[in-house]
Amino acid sequence: MGTVEIVTNDDRGAPIEIGGLVKTFGKVRALDGLDLTVERGEVHGFLGPNGSGKSTTIRVLLGLLRKDSGEVRLFGGDPWRDAAELHRRLAYVPGDVNLWPNLTGGQAIDLLGRLRGGLDEKRRAELIERFELDPTKKGRSYSKGNRQKVALVAALSADVELLVLDEPTSGLDPLMEAVFQEYVDRFREQGHTVLLSSHILAEVERLCDRVTIIRSGTRVESGTLADLRHLTRTSISAELASPPEALRTLPDVHDLVIEGNRARFEVETTGLDAALDTLQAAGVRSLTSQPPTLEELFLRHYGDRIEDVDEQEPVAR
Amino acid sequence: MTGTWLLLRTFLRRDRWLYVSWTIGITLLYYSQAVSVDGLYATQAEFDRAAASMDNNVAFIAMAGPARALDTIGGQVTWQSTAFGAICVGLMSMFIIGRHTRAEEESGRDELVRAAAIGRLAPMTAALKDALLANLVVGVFVAASLASYPLELADSIALGLGLTLCGWVFTGTALIAAQLTASTRSMYGIAGTVIGVAYVLRAIGDVGSPALTWLSPIGWYQGMHAFSGLRWWPALLLLAGAAVSTLAAYAVFQRRDIGSGVLAARPGPDRAGAGLRGPLGLAWHLQRASVIGWTAGLFLMGLAYGSIGNDVGDLVGDSETSQDLFLQGSSDLVDGFYATSLLMLSLIACGFAISSALRPRGEEEGGRLESLLATALRRRDWLLGHVTVTVLGALVVLTASGLGLGVGYALVTGESGAVDQFLLPLLSYVAPVLVLAAVAWLLVGLNPRLGTLAWVPLVLAVVVMFFGDLLQLPQWLQDLSPFEHLALVPAEDFRWAPFVGLAVVAAAISIAGQVAFARRDIR
């Protein structure tokens, strides 16, 4: 792909480098010294609860908002000053896709593609088919999910080296989510980079190499998913042949409730083996396990004392 | 029909301001005619002279209706108000029906309501009753205001009743339109077309082929001949029309699924045409409907002013206030009248220019700008695309109104040079028009929330023009209106200095706005 040459010529560093970024809206400090680095060739998960500053970060990164202070580098350039040039190399899918009421989806895809400097015709046709999108409908008659598909087709059919995706699947059904994930995987295989903001931990786990977690405009965790394993607990509920009293002795099991032959508990990743052994010993009749949600994770690890945590150990990793 | 009353109560609550504004507006439309006709002509002789000149003016008849008893106040009120009054109640009915039926259905709120203990017909019936009631209120106020003027009681009641019934017919046709398409916009398109066709049918009918007039509910309304040999039977036609259209709408409703229209949505193109490329192509694509609409509207308005020809003197009468308004300090009444017409047309053209200049704000607040600026499109290029469309559009709209004025005048007087005489001076008004557009760009450039203030300078310009001397506004305030500085052609000779000055001001403010926009956060 032609773009690769340009990349090696003018910058070798990380496509996205943000350090100490501050952005205020009046008295509200939306971003408070945020750090974020996205390396070339990785899919980087950008996690945080609603209102934590994910979209603000992305909008500063795209030159839509002006930073108050801090460093922001996009492909080594200044995203405010050189917005248009830098944007030739990326495609963006906003969290809330708004289309022109009297343009069809197909027209919107072409318009965005042309403004970006061209799109891959073959991939455009393929994506429209895979996403089962009707490109002849007017923007005003699309549902939220379909508007999102229009933006995704436009972004994924562009010849770019960076995708910036702001909660791109919040309106998609699971089938379409799988299509989306497939294309993100393909994009990464070509050596390209993705910044994926989300508040769904499962999506991030499925797609991302590294993750940055933010809260209240500040980074609280950053690292590979393996690094963050310690943060995750699995919820298990099981029906057993006999009461699994032995669970009470395991150190990594929390919030245990045993009612007769039923048990509900949460277990840390390190304690999964021991817990499952214990259940098996009691004779498993049925078992459901649930991955932790981001909300639970936040509640458990940062609780209400997030500010204290930040002060004691600023940026854990 | 369970729940109809409950729904109707909430509709009425949501519509209360709609009721107030439409009622005041339409009542004033009728009542102000009585007042102004009364004030315009000091003596009956003058009145007769004006009436005689209107009697044979084909353009006026096409615009307003059959010329009957124009030498009486009642006759003038009927003539000047009924066609536009009927259009107004038509639009009111269309919006009331639309917002409570098709718009609710399109947004999905209707589904929520229907999930409750509500009869299948309840939402539609409540909307119908709402619209019927609104028309009744308007009719009562019109009748009461005219009777209190005082005009003859029976004829005043006939004008009000006919208006209500006319609104009921358009309520029925709007209700049919709401069954036909799945989109509210298309529904308004269909219902609006019905009103337009009704107006045009009676226009052609009144000018030459009376049979066509009897195909139009507006024709039936005017066929009641209020204040000129009143007859009641055309009201029965209106009543029948309202009943038939409403029953038809119910019949169609019973045969369709909720959420869909009878007509399938027309698919659009799956690829963008060659024109939809770059900021200018996009801005034109988004604004062209508005440019075309304003161009057509101002051409017709120019045509109407122009077709008054040289009869201005008869129309205006000798009373002092009307002379003041039209003469604008000129010694020649015809020149003074056309100088005022040019000014009025350019003030109306500001409606286009300001709304067009606010279009970028609409794109920003609609959240569509974000996606555009995340491409290789520069901020300033994007805005410049819209600015270009506004500037060229203002020129086109002014040209159309100048052509209309010239063509209308030439048709009536046979002076073919009239087009040149009006077109060039009207084009010079592009400078003050663009000053107002530039103010809009500056406000939005600073902060999109300020955009609405862009209408304030237009209000100021209108007030200064019509009431500046009457209210004895201080000179500095009058000078703030950019329209106060150009020479009043044809009453005065054209002067370059103020035109160039205003053009420079417009350019400077517009550049300031674009610079401000390039430096601020996108919402």
Interface residues (C-beta under 8 A of the other chain):
Chain A: R59 L62 G63 L64 L65 R66 A83 A84 E85 H87 R88 L90 A91 Y92 P94 D96 V97 N98 L99 W100 P101 N102 L103 T104 G106 Q107 A108 I109 D110 L111 L112 R114 L115 R116 G117 D134 P135 T136 K137 K138 R140 S141 A151 V164
Chain B: A182 S183 R185 A265 P267 G268 P269 D270 R271 A272 G273 L276 R277 G278 L282 H285 L286 G366 G367 R368 E370 S371 L372 L373 A374 T375 A376 L377 R378 R379 R519 R520 D521 I522
